[in-house]
Structures are given as structure tokens and as C-alpha cells.
């Protein structure tokens, strides 16, 4: 009921979305532009979106501007922006974490927060973070809630970036208590169109895995990720929220359903073997993904459902199946192979018994 009252009383009029050239940013802009209750939609990026994406954005106005520059503040004031959606945080669009990416993530968010703080018109800010802020460790709880402190904080890569930029957003909410700040932490996003780290990993022909470990993976369908960002933008519910689908899939289950060739290696050698396979273009796994692919990560979504009022339409298992079917993932090993292997294992076990 509170959420409905918020929507009715403070419906966004002029929405600015960063990251227009990214999948999530571009398609969210498309959704915003189709909402007749929103007067104007500003699509922001330092890169020009593809011609196809520009066409899909409809009535949205693309403005080429770098959020790391003071021009972003002038634009917000000139256009009387009241809602900012920060979808430009890079966690998936490139395979490696570079200095330029870190600068865009950290410095870009810092400048955007400063611009929002100074703006007399901005009343609502939504940011896309990621479950990467929790890291992955054997000492973490089975389900990570928004209030849980990870046993091992991310010290580098995208996870470290997100820890820093979330702190900027929380600082903004403290300095501007009149402003609604919402942080979304989606699980690994997977779908037929979006390119993410997990989609590249599951599409690799050879998959190195940590011997003796069976991590649980939780997904979020690309359409549910977009729906969650749209819902948060319209609802205006402050706080930090995990966003993930129901259920989880073990890594072995995921690899078998994708028909990938699994290569178990000792856990300490996972990064080294992954680097060799990456050089041979047989695998797409980065060094900072070792913990996630060893221990997994499952998010508690109680707050998402009860406070934010959002529920994904796909389960983790359904998300994986849709990715396989519509992405055209050709199996290296057909399902019949695993059936024959499991049948052989059962026969051996029966003889031993």
C-alpha cells in the first residue's frame, strides 16, 4: 500500500538513464519511453548506441555526455531531471577489468552522486549494482541477505568497484534525506540476448571447475532484470535489495544441460588453468571469478518481495533453459552421454553393493 501511494504521489516526470549503449540501459530506456506517464526520457552515454538501439528507444532523447565530467550536472539542471537511473555501472559488458572501466565505475558514480546532491530537482535515484559485492567464500551463509557482511570482501575487480560505488550512493542518501535512493543487487543475469560473464562461461567449449566443489548458482533472467529496474524506478522505495530468481542450479547441472566439456582441476590451480584455456580461446573465465565458481552464491530475496514488491517471472532453472534454447548453445556433449555415464556409475555401484 505504501508503495502504491508513493507511485501516485511522486511519479517520475523527467527520467535520465545512464548507460544507454549497454543492454540493460538501452532496453530500460525503451521501457521508460513507452510509459505515457513519463513526460521525457533522457538517454545518456559517452558512447553512441547502435542504430538498432536508437530506433528501439522511440521518443527517448539521446545525449552524448560523459558522467565523469561536470557537463552531467549542467544537463540535469537544464532539463529539470527528477529521476536518475544509473545503469552504466560496468559489471558484464567486457571480459576483463581495466583501469578505464574502474574509472568509469568509481569516478563516474562519484561525479554522478555529486551532481545529484547539488541538483534542486532530482528526488529519486536508482542504481544497478550486483551480487558481486558479497564475494564468495566457504564461510558465507547459504543465502546472503542485504544485511549480511561477507566473510571476505572483494579486494579487486568489479566486486571492489561495486563496494565503493554503493558507499557513494549511501552517502548521497545521508546527505540528501529528501531523496529516495534505491540500490539493486541482481544475481548473475542470463538470457538469450544479453552478454554477461556467466553467459560467456557457459558458452565456452571447455569449462575448468574446482575439483571437489559443487557451487550453487542463482540466475536472473534478462527480462526480469529489466522489469526489476523499471519497477524500482516507478515505485520509489528506498533501500538496498537483492534481486534474484527462485531456486538455484548446481554448476554440474548447468554444465550438463549446456552440454559443456567439464575439466576438474585442483582449486588452487583454477586460475592458472583458466588462463591457459583463455589463451587458447577454449574458455572464458577471468581470474576474479575463481571464488564464485568454487563456492557459488545464493541471495536471499525476502526484502525484494516484501518491501520492494517485486517478483521475477522466471526461476533459475527456467532462466537457464531459456538461455540454452534461445541462445542456440550447441552441446559439445549430448545429454545421452551423461545418461550413459550415470548408468555406468549405477551399475558399478550395484555390483560393489
Secondary structure by P-SEA (a helix, b strand, c coil): caaaaaaacccccbbbbcccccaaaaaaaaaaaacccccbbbbbccccccaaaaaaaccbbbbbcccccaaaaaaaaaacccbbbcccccccccccccaaaaaaaaaaaaaaaaaaaacccccbbbbbbccccccccccccccccccccccccccccaaaaaaaaaaaaaaaaaacccbbbbbbbbccccccccccaaaaaaaccbbbbcccbbbbbbbbcaaaaaaaaaaaaaaccbbbbbbbccccccaaaaaaaaccccccccccaaaaaaaaaaaaccccccccccccccbbbbbbcccccccccccccccaaaaaaaaaaaacccccccaaaaaaaaaaaaaaaaaac
